[in-house]
């Protein structure tokens, strides 16, 4: 008996294929290895580098680990971690600190609460508050206020782009961020909400609209480098190329970088490699 085709639930994806596209681990045999490396490399960075532990709010997760550069008034790179909006924390997220500090930059890991402790809109606002808190204390913390760069990977890339575009009471002021690097992110929340991830994202239609950065590119006031891996899922490649195209069509300064042969998790590891094209592209902006 011939099996009937299943009905698309989003674009041309049926439910099974859409769910698979938002399960990056199924596309990367080394996913568990790299996720374990996040913690191992981060602990090494904490052992090898000076670190200031800072609080930008009263919540237990509203913390920043700042790894200072050797020179005063060096640029600051702020990292916002991924984890599908519900995993990882600052102790998994300092893996790139040594590479940036060796390159002469301050490096900060911005932590925040995640699902189910808070919902996604609160996560975006925490990232907004953390970035603003740092920007307003540039002199005190010893970095150049005109060169604050924000980078995010996976759901962290969504949080960075949403923090720069979402209209909330904690909106980041124009000029605070010099440039953003968004790697392997989802920039429209409709697809994730229709996938299996929708069960824990649990967003209203208004929230999907408000926190989908691709729908608010006119609000961006800084250049954006959009990066993705050649071996990412179809959906994550689509997110990167359409977000970049929307930025370009809106007249925003943007660059698209495809990491040849790299899967979703390998892209994050490139942030810690000084010889990688993603690290090189960010250093050229700095």
C-alpha angles and dihedrals in degrees: 000000000000113000112235117234115257121243118259115247097185127016102319095329123115115211096267094049093045091051090049091052091058093047100082093175090066089062097046120061090192097051096111091046093053094044089054088048090057090066096039094050092043092054090050090052090052090051095046102040138054110252133191116207110214135180120215094179144008098262117102091240096045093100138129127202108205120197105194126218120234093245125064119244093020116153120274124229114197117200122207111194130224130220105144090283090289110061142058129032141204093295089062093045111063094080092113095045097096093050093052096041090050087052090056100259134122112241126203130187110210113205128194140168118274140202126327094022089057136002125252096262090057090049091055091050092049089054090048091051093046094051092046091047090056094044093053091052100048095122094046092047094043105241133122107267091209093057109055110141125189124204131181137177128209109331085001088062089054091049092050094049092043091048089055095047110028117103104226135138086267098054113161110245118243111264096028093101119049096193141342131219114203114187126188096342138151110238101180115050097203093087096047091047092054091048126075087275089070090077092070099027089059097180128170120232089255091052092049088054096044096048101039102102095199088066092056105040090132088070094062114108100178135058116268127211109203115200133180140162125256089226096051121117120280090255096052091048088050092050092053098046096043093046091050091047091050091051092048093047089052090055094250123148106254143151129199118214123187114197104217115233094356125131126211095276096040088059090062091051089056089067088070096046114089091199094054121107091236093054090044093051092052093047090054089055092049 
